[in-house]
Amino acid sequence: MSFLKKISFFFFSCLFILIGFYFISSFKENNIYKNTQQSNITKVKKRNKKIARNTKNTKIIDLKKQEKKKEPSLRGISVVKVIDSQKSDIKKVYNAAYTENYKPDSIEYIIKNAQYAYILIDPFEKNQRKNISKIKKNNNEVGCYISVGTAEQWRDDFNDLKKYVVKKEWNEWEGEYFLKNINTEVIKIIQQRIDKLAFWGCDWVEFDNMDWVFDQNYRTKYKGEVTEKEAVLYYQALCLYAKSKNLKCMAKNTLKDALFFDGVLYESYTDEKNWWNTDDTKKFLDSGGFVIINHYGEKNPGEVYSYYKDFYGENISFISENVREEKYIHY
């Protein structure tokens, strides 16, 4: 069996399992609803808006428009609900993981100041991991970073991954190498990371470098062999696995066929704003998706925030480096 068939089998197996969980939970909820009616209790949980995504072009579709049809067509597309995705009140963003030009937010600063915020950390750094429970006390949600498209020399599992990476080091990040191949062993290693995130109490998995195969220049320069189709199936399957662990999925810099993902974080620059697919992003926002813009190297971050609000609306979440203060500003 070819690798593509293996990963497809794995992906659809995960999908069927999660759909099974969904129908079981739906059955339980219906019984609870009937019982609460008999007990004159009127409060019941309402399910969130159903979301569907077209796997061919990542179009977001409101299933309410499909409900009138007896049988939505599934031929050629995957119509899927984002399973158990919860709409939250988080808006602000703090970043303890990404170092671009200046130091990221300190854990101490986050614990003292952050409320109802998305907090991005690198949980494989012990000081950050041990403070997860403190961070969550002020109604914050913790996003935990992993790289799914590279192997990093400083990680404990680098020796396990290095046989599957390209030979040439990524010239932008010392000690980091793109994945050359994906196979069941690579998936197992990343799943073990996700297991740790769930055990440590993370709320989200942030999938860094999930777009590594979409840059043809990189593919040529670093001699990667992973196809776009393999990469998409790979991160879809990993997101499904994360959801089986009650974790939400944060995409990074792309919504390409990002089925099951609950949010996306884009990295923005002074000379590169809105470089991603803005139509898909607007549709994702309108469907209840959580969209973060992490902006770097800016002298006037307030002006950039206004620009993005005018473009996407008030629901956009924004964090920016401030060149004058040499730190992140949170909006």
DRENDO-1510 file (C-alpha; in Angstrom, 1 decimal, always signed):
<recs>
REC; n; res; u; v; w
REC; 1; MET; +0.0; +0.0; +0.0 .
REC; 2; SER; +1.5; +3.4; -1.0 .
REC; 3; PHE; +2.0; +6.1; +1.6 .
REC; 4; LEU; -0.7; +8.3; +0.1 .
REC; 5; LYS; -3.2; +5.4; +0.5 .
REC; 6; LYS; -2.0; +4.8; +4.1 .
REC; 7; ILE; -2.4; +8.4; +5.2 .
REC; 8; SER; -5.8; +8.6; +3.4 .
REC; 9; PHE; -6.9; +5.4; +5.2 .
REC; 10; PHE; -5.6; +6.9; +8.5 .
REC; 11; PHE; -7.4; +10.3; +7.8 .
REC; 12; PHE; -10.7; +8.7; +7.0 .
REC; 13; SER; -10.5; +6.3; +9.9 .
REC; 14; CYS; -10.0; +9.3; +12.3 .
REC; 15; LEU; -12.9; +11.1; +10.6 .
REC; 16; PHE; -15.3; +8.2; +11.0 .
REC; 17; ILE; -14.3; +7.8; +14.6 .
REC; 18; LEU; -15.0; +11.4; +15.3 .
REC; 19; ILE; -18.3; +11.4; +13.5 .
REC; 20; GLY; -19.2; +8.4; +15.6 .
REC; 21; PHE; -18.4; +10.4; +18.7 .
REC; 22; TYR; -20.5; +13.2; +17.4 .
REC; 23; PHE; -23.6; +11.1; +16.8 .
REC; 24; ILE; -23.2; +9.4; +20.2 .
REC; 25; SER; -22.9; +12.9; +21.9 .
REC; 26; SER; -25.9; +14.1; +19.9 .
REC; 27; PHE; -28.0; +11.0; +21.1 .
REC; 28; LYS; -27.0; +11.8; +24.7 .
REC; 29; GLU; -27.9; +15.4; +24.3 .
REC; 30; ASN; -31.3; +14.6; +22.9 .
REC; 31; ASN; -32.0; +12.3; +25.9 .
REC; 32; ILE; -30.8; +15.0; +28.2 .
REC; 33; TYR; -33.1; +17.5; +26.5 .
REC; 34; LYS; -36.1; +15.2; +26.9 .
REC; 35; ASN; -35.3; +14.6; +30.5 .
REC; 36; THR; -34.9; +18.2; +31.3 .
REC; 37; GLN; -38.3; +18.9; +29.7 .
REC; 38; GLN; -39.9; +16.4; +32.0 .
REC; 39; SER; -38.2; +18.1; +34.9 .
REC; 40; ASN; -39.3; +21.5; +33.8 .
REC; 41; ILE; -35.8; +22.6; +33.2 .
REC; 42; THR; -35.7; +24.7; +30.1 .
REC; 43; LYS; -31.9; +25.4; +29.8 .
REC; 44; VAL; -30.2; +23.1; +27.3 .
REC; 45; LYS; -27.0; +23.4; +25.4 .
REC; 46; LYS; -27.4; +24.8; +21.9 .
REC; 47; ARG; -25.0; +23.5; +19.3 .
REC; 48; ASN; -22.8; +26.1; +17.6 .
REC; 49; LYS; -23.3; +27.1; +14.0 .
REC; 50; LYS; -22.4; +24.3; +11.6 .
REC; 51; ILE; -19.6; +24.9; +9.3 .
REC; 52; ALA; -18.7; +23.2; +6.1 .
REC; 53; ARG; -15.7; +23.6; +4.0 .
REC; 54; ASN; -15.1; +22.7; +0.3 .
REC; 55; THR; -11.9; +20.7; +0.2 .
REC; 56; LYS; -11.2; +21.8; -3.4 .
REC; 57; ASN; -11.0; +25.5; -2.8 .
REC; 58; THR; -11.4; +25.9; +1.0 .
REC; 59; LYS; -14.8; +27.7; +0.5 .
REC; 60; ILE; -16.7; +28.0; +3.8 .
REC; 61; ILE; -20.4; +27.1; +3.6 .
REC; 62; ASP; -23.1; +27.7; +6.2 .
REC; 63; LEU; -24.9; +24.4; +6.4 .
REC; 64; LYS; -28.2; +26.2; +7.3 .
REC; 65; LYS; -28.4; +27.0; +3.6 .
REC; 66; GLN; -28.0; +23.2; +2.9 .
REC; 67; GLU; -30.6; +22.1; +5.4 .
REC; 68; LYS; -33.5; +22.6; +2.9 .
REC; 69; LYS; -31.9; +20.0; +0.6 .
REC; 70; LYS; -32.7; +16.4; +1.4 .
REC; 71; GLU; -29.3; +15.1; +0.5 .
REC; 72; PRO; -26.4; +17.6; +0.2 .
REC; 73; SER; -24.1; +16.4; -2.6 .
REC; 74; LEU; -20.9; +14.9; -1.2 .
REC; 75; ARG; -19.4; +13.9; -4.6 .
REC; 76; GLY; -16.1; +15.6; -5.1 .
REC; 77; ILE; -16.3; +17.6; -1.9 .
REC; 78; SER; -16.2; +17.0; +1.8 .
REC; 79; VAL; -19.0; +18.6; +3.7 .
REC; 80; VAL; -18.0; +18.5; +7.3 .
REC; 81; LYS; -19.0; +20.0; +10.6 .
REC; 82; VAL; -16.4; +21.4; +12.9 .
REC; 83; ILE; -16.9; +18.9; +15.7 .
REC; 84; ASP; -17.5; +20.3; +19.2 .
REC; 85; SER; -16.0; +23.7; +18.4 .
REC; 86; GLN; -16.9; +26.2; +21.1 .
REC; 87; LYS; -17.4; +29.9; +20.4 .
REC; 88; SER; -15.4; +31.7; +23.1 .
REC; 89; ASP; -15.1; +35.2; +24.4 .
REC; 90; ILE; -11.3; +35.5; +23.8 .
REC; 91; LYS; -10.2; +38.5; +21.7 .
REC; 92; LYS; -6.8; +39.7; +22.9 .
REC; 93; VAL; -3.6; +37.8; +22.0 .
REC; 94; TYR; -0.4; +37.4; +23.9 .
REC; 95; ASN; +2.7; +35.7; +22.4 .
REC; 96; ALA; +5.3; +34.0; +24.5 .
REC; 97; ALA; +6.5; +31.8; +21.8 .
REC; 98; TYR; +7.6; +33.8; +18.7 .
REC; 99; THR; +10.7; +35.8; +18.7 .
REC; 100; GLU; +11.0; +37.9; +15.5 .
REC; 101; ASN; +12.7; +41.3; +16.3 .
REC; 102; TYR; +12.2; +41.6; +20.1 .
REC; 103; LYS; +11.6; +39.5; +23.1 .
REC; 104; PRO; +8.1; +37.9; +23.3 .
REC; 105; ASP; +5.7; +38.5; +26.1 .
REC; 106; SER; +7.0; +37.1; +29.4 .
REC; 107; ILE; +5.0; +34.5; +31.3 .
REC; 108; GLU; +5.0; +36.7; +34.4 .
REC; 109; TYR; +3.6; +39.6; +32.4 .
REC; 110; ILE; +0.9; +37.4; +30.9 .
REC; 111; ILE; -0.2; +35.9; +34.3 .
REC; 112; LYS; -0.5; +39.5; +35.7 .
REC; 113; ASN; -2.3; +41.1; +32.7 .
REC; 114; ALA; -4.0; +38.7; +30.4 .
REC; 115; GLN; -7.7; +38.1; +30.7 .
REC; 116; TYR; -10.0; +36.4; +28.1 .
REC; 117; ALA; -7.1; +36.1; +25.8 .
REC; 118; TYR; -5.4; +33.6; +23.5 .
REC; 119; ILE; -2.0; +32.9; +24.9 .
REC; 120; LEU; +0.6; +31.3; +22.6 .
REC; 121; ILE; +3.4; +29.5; +24.4 .
REC; 122; ASP; +6.1; +27.0; +23.6 .
REC; 123; PRO; +5.1; +24.2; +26.1 .
REC; 124; PHE; +8.3; +22.3; +25.6 .
REC; 125; GLU; +10.1; +25.1; +27.5 .
REC; 126; LYS; +9.6; +24.0; +31.1 .
REC; 127; ASN; +9.1; +27.5; +32.5 .
REC; 128; GLN; +6.2; +28.0; +30.2 .
REC; 129; ARG; +4.7; +24.6; +30.6 .
REC; 130; LYS; +4.6; +24.7; +34.4 .
REC; 131; ASN; +2.6; +27.9; +34.4 .
REC; 132; ILE; -0.3; +26.7; +32.1 .
REC; 133; SER; -2.7; +26.4; +35.0 .
REC; 134; LYS; -1.9; +29.9; +36.2 .
REC; 135; ILE; -2.3; +31.4; +32.8 .
REC; 136; LYS; -5.8; +29.8; +32.4 .
REC; 137; LYS; -7.1; +31.2; +35.7 .
REC; 138; ASN; -8.1; +34.5; +34.2 .
REC; 139; ASN; -10.4; +32.9; +31.5 .
REC; 140; ASN; -7.5; +32.6; +29.1 .
REC; 141; GLU; -7.0; +29.9; +26.5 .
REC; 142; VAL; -3.6; +28.4; +26.0 .
REC; 143; GLY; -2.3; +27.8; +22.4 .
REC; 144; CYS; +0.6; +25.4; +22.3 .
REC; 145; TYR; +3.2; +25.7; +19.5 .
REC; 146; ILE; +4.5; +22.7; +17.5 .
REC; 147; SER; +6.2; +22.7; +14.2 .
REC; 148; VAL; +4.6; +20.1; +11.9 .
REC; 149; GLY; +6.7; +21.0; +8.8 .
REC; 150; THR; +10.2; +21.1; +10.2 .
REC; 151; ALA; +12.4; +19.3; +12.7 .
REC; 152; GLU; +14.3; +21.5; +15.2 .
REC; 153; GLN; +17.6; +20.4; +16.6 .
REC; 154; TRP; +16.8; +21.6; +20.1 .
REC; 155; ARG; +13.8; +19.3; +20.4 .
REC; 156; ASP; +13.9; +16.0; +22.3 .
REC; 157; ASP; +12.6; +14.1; +19.3 .
REC; 158; PHE; +15.0; +15.6; +16.8 .
REC; 159; ASN; +17.0; +12.3; +16.5 .
REC; 160; ASP; +13.8; +10.5; +15.7 .
REC; 161; LEU; +12.8; +13.0; +13.0 .
REC; 162; LYS; +16.2; +13.8; +11.4 .
REC; 163; LYS; +16.1; +10.7; +9.1 .
REC; 164; TYR; +13.0; +12.2; +7.4 .
REC; 165; VAL; +14.3; +15.8; +6.9 .
REC; 166; VAL; +16.2; +17.5; +4.1 .
REC; 167; LYS; +20.0; +17.8; +4.3 .
REC; 168; LYS; +20.2; +21.5; +4.0 .
REC; 169; GLU; +19.4; +23.7; +7.0 .
REC; 170; TRP; +16.7; +26.3; +6.6 .
REC; 171; ASN; +18.6; +29.5; +6.1 .
REC; 172; GLU; +16.1; +31.7; +8.0 .
REC; 173; TRP; +16.2; +29.6; +11.2 .
REC; 174; GLU; +19.4; +28.0; +12.5 .
REC; 175; GLY; +19.1; +24.4; +13.5 .
REC; 176; GLU; +15.8; +23.8; +11.6 .
REC; 177; TYR; +15.2; +21.5; +8.7 .
REC; 178; PHE; +12.2; +20.9; +6.5 .
REC; 179; LEU; +10.5; +17.5; +6.4 .
REC; 180; LYS; +11.5; +15.7; +3.2 .
REC; 181; ASN; +9.2; +12.8; +3.7 .
REC; 182; ILE; +6.0; +12.0; +5.6 .
REC; 183; ASN; +5.2; +8.5; +6.7 .
REC; 184; THR; +3.5; +6.8; +9.5 .
REC; 185; GLU; +6.5; +7.1; +11.8 .
REC; 186; VAL; +6.5; +10.9; +11.4 .
REC; 187; ILE; +2.8; +11.0; +12.2 .
REC; 188; LYS; +3.4; +8.9; +15.3 .
REC; 189; ILE; +6.1; +11.3; +16.5 .
REC; 190; ILE; +3.9; +14.4; +16.0 .
REC; 191; GLN; +1.0; +12.6; +17.7 .
REC; 192; GLN; +3.2; +11.9; +20.7 .
REC; 193; ARG; +3.8; +15.7; +20.9 .
REC; 194; ILE; +0.0; +16.3; +20.8 .
REC; 195; ASP; -0.5; +13.7; +23.6 .
REC; 196; LYS; +1.9; +15.8; +25.7 .
REC; 197; LEU; +0.0; +19.0; +25.0 .
REC; 198; ALA; -3.3; +17.4; +26.1 .
REC; 199; PHE; -1.7; +16.0; +29.2 .
REC; 200; TRP; -0.2; +19.4; +30.1 .
REC; 201; GLY; -3.6; +21.2; +29.8 .
REC; 202; CYS; -3.2; +23.1; +26.5 .
REC; 203; ASP; -6.5; +24.3; +24.9 .
REC; 204; TRP; -5.2; +24.7; +21.3 .
REC; 205; VAL; -2.5; +23.2; +19.1 .
REC; 206; GLU; -0.9; +25.8; +16.8 .
REC; 207; PHE; +0.4; +24.1; +13.7 .
REC; 208; ASP; +3.5; +26.1; +12.7 .
REC; 209; ASN; +5.1; +25.5; +9.2 .
REC; 210; MET; +2.1; +23.6; +8.0 .
REC; 211; ASP; +2.5; +25.5; +4.7 .
REC; 212; TRP; +6.1; +24.3; +4.1 .
REC; 213; VAL; +5.3; +22.5; +0.8 .
REC; 214; PHE; +3.3; +25.3; -0.8 .
REC; 215; ASP; +6.4; +27.4; -1.7 .
REC; 216; GLN; +7.8; +26.1; -4.9 .
REC; 217; ASN; +11.1; +28.0; -4.4 .
REC; 218; TYR; +11.6; +26.2; -1.1 .
REC; 219; ARG; +10.8; +22.8; -2.6 .
REC; 220; THR; +13.4; +23.4; -5.3 .
REC; 221; LYS; +16.0; +24.8; -3.0 .
REC; 222; TYR; +15.7; +22.3; -0.2 .
REC; 223; LYS; +14.8; +19.3; -2.4 .
REC; 224; GLY; +11.6; +18.3; -0.5 .
REC; 225; GLU; +9.6; +15.4; -1.8 .
REC; 226; VAL; +6.3; +15.8; +0.0 .
REC; 227; THR; +3.4; +16.7; -2.4 .
REC; 228; GLU; +0.8; +19.3; -1.6 .
REC; 229; LYS; -1.9; +16.6; -1.4 .
REC; 230; GLU; +0.2; +14.6; +1.1 .
REC; 231; ALA; +0.8; +17.7; +3.2 .
REC; 232; VAL; -2.9; +18.5; +3.3 .
REC; 233; LEU; -3.9; +15.0; +4.4 .
REC; 234; TYR; -1.1; +15.1; +6.9 .
REC; 235; TYR; -2.2; +18.2; +8.8 .
REC; 236; GLN; -5.9; +17.3; +8.4 .
REC; 237; ALA; -5.2; +14.0; +10.1 .
REC; 238; LEU; -3.2; +15.6; +12.8 .
REC; 239; CYS; -5.9; +18.1; +13.5 .
REC; 240; LEU; -8.5; +15.3; +13.8 .
REC; 241; TYR; -6.1; +13.5; +16.2 .
REC; 242; ALA; -5.8; +16.7; +18.3 .
REC; 243; LYS; -9.6; +17.0; +18.4 .
REC; 244; SER; -9.8; +13.4; +19.7 .
REC; 245; LYS; -7.8; +14.7; +22.6 .
REC; 246; ASN; -10.2; +17.7; +23.2 .
REC; 247; LEU; -7.8; +20.2; +21.7 .
REC; 248; LYS; -8.7; +22.9; +19.2 .
REC; 249; CYS; -6.6; +23.5; +16.1 .
REC; 250; MET; -5.0; +26.8; +15.1 .
REC; 251; ALA; -3.8; +26.9; +11.5 .
REC; 252; LYS; -0.7; +28.9; +10.7 .
REC; 253; ASN; -0.5; +31.2; +7.6 .
REC; 254; THR; -2.9; +29.2; +5.5 .
REC; 255; LEU; -6.5; +28.0; +5.3 .
REC; 256; LYS; -5.8; +25.8; +2.3 .
REC; 257; ASP; -8.1; +22.8; +2.8 .
REC; 258; ALA; -7.9; +23.4; +6.6 .
REC; 259; LEU; -10.8; +21.2; +7.5 .
REC; 260; PHE; -11.6; +20.9; +11.1 .
REC; 261; PHE; -9.4; +23.9; +12.1 .
REC; 262; ASP; -11.0; +26.3; +14.6 .
REC; 263; GLY; -8.7; +29.3; +14.0 .
REC; 264; VAL; -5.8; +30.7; +11.9 .
REC; 265; LEU; -2.9; +32.9; +12.8 .
REC; 266; TYR; -1.3; +35.0; +10.0 .
REC; 267; GLU; +2.1; +36.6; +10.3 .
REC; 268; SER; +2.0; +40.1; +8.9 .
REC; 269; TYR; +4.8; +42.5; +8.1 .
REC; 270; THR; +5.1; +46.3; +7.4 .
REC; 271; ASP; +5.7; +45.6; +3.7 .
REC; 272; GLU; +3.6; +42.5; +3.5 .
REC; 273; LYS; +0.0; +42.9; +4.7 .
REC; 274; ASN; -2.9; +40.7; +3.6 .
REC; 275; TRP; -0.6; +38.5; +1.6 .
REC; 276; TRP; -2.8; +35.5; +2.3 .
REC; 277; ASN; -6.2; +34.5; +0.7 .
REC; 278; THR; -8.4; +37.3; +2.0 .
REC; 279; ASP; -11.6; +35.9; +0.6 .
REC; 280; ASP; -11.3; +32.6; +2.5 .
REC; 281; THR; -10.3; +34.5; +5.6 .
REC; 282; LYS; -13.4; +36.7; +5.5 .
REC; 283; LYS; -15.6; +33.6; +5.0 .
REC; 284; PHE; -13.8; +31.8; +7.8 .
REC; 285; LEU; -14.5; +34.8; +10.1 .
REC; 286; ASP; -18.1; +35.1; +9.1 .
REC; 287; SER; -18.5; +31.4; +9.9 .
REC; 288; GLY; -17.3; +31.9; +13.5 .
REC; 289; GLY; -13.6; +31.1; +12.9 .
REC; 290; PHE; -11.0; +32.8; +15.2 .
REC; 291; VAL; -8.6; +34.9; +13.1 .
REC; 292; ILE; -5.4; +36.3; +14.6 .
REC; 293; ILE; -3.0; +38.7; +12.8 .
REC; 294; ASN; +0.5; +38.7; +14.4 .
REC; 295; HIS; +2.3; +41.8; +13.0 .
REC; 296; TYR; +6.0; +42.5; +13.1 .
REC; 297; GLY; +8.4; +45.5; +12.9 .
REC; 298; GLU; +5.8; +48.3; +13.0 .
REC; 299; LYS; +6.3; +51.9; +14.0 .
REC; 300; ASN; +2.6; +52.7; +14.0 .
REC; 301; PRO; +0.8; +49.5; +15.1 .
REC; 302; GLY; -2.4; +51.4; +15.8 .
REC; 303; GLU; -2.7; +52.4; +12.2 .
REC; 304; VAL; -2.2; +48.9; +11.0 .
REC; 305; TYR; -4.8; +47.6; +13.4 .
REC; 306; SER; -7.3; +50.1; +12.0 .
REC; 307; TYR; -6.4; +49.0; +8.5 .
REC; 308; TYR; -7.2; +45.4; +9.3 .
REC; 309; LYS; -10.4; +46.3; +11.3 .
REC; 310; ASP; -11.6; +48.2; +8.3 .
REC; 311; PHE; -10.9; +45.3; +6.0 .
REC; 312; TYR; -12.2; +42.4; +8.2 .
REC; 313; GLY; -14.4; +44.0; +10.8 .
REC; 314; GLU; -14.3; +44.2; +14.6 .
REC; 315; ASN; -13.9; +40.4; +15.2 .
REC; 316; ILE; -10.3; +40.4; +14.0 .
REC; 317; SER; -7.7; +39.7; +16.8 .
REC; 318; PHE; -4.5; +41.7; +16.4 .
REC; 319; ILE; -1.1; +41.8; +18.1 .
REC; 320; SER; +1.9; +43.8; +16.9 .
REC; 321; GLU; +5.5; +44.5; +17.6 .
REC; 322; ASN; +6.1; +48.2; +18.4 .
REC; 323; VAL; +9.5; +49.3; +17.1 .
REC; 324; ARG; +9.6; +52.3; +19.4 .
REC; 325; GLU; +8.9; +50.3; +22.6 .
REC; 326; GLU; +10.6; +47.1; +21.3 .
REC; 327; LYS; +7.8; +44.9; +22.6 .
REC; 328; TYR; +4.3; +43.5; +21.7 .
REC; 329; ILE; +1.3; +45.7; +21.9 .
REC; 330; HIS; -2.1; +43.9; +22.5 .
REC; 331; TYR; -5.4; +45.1; +21.0 .
</recs>
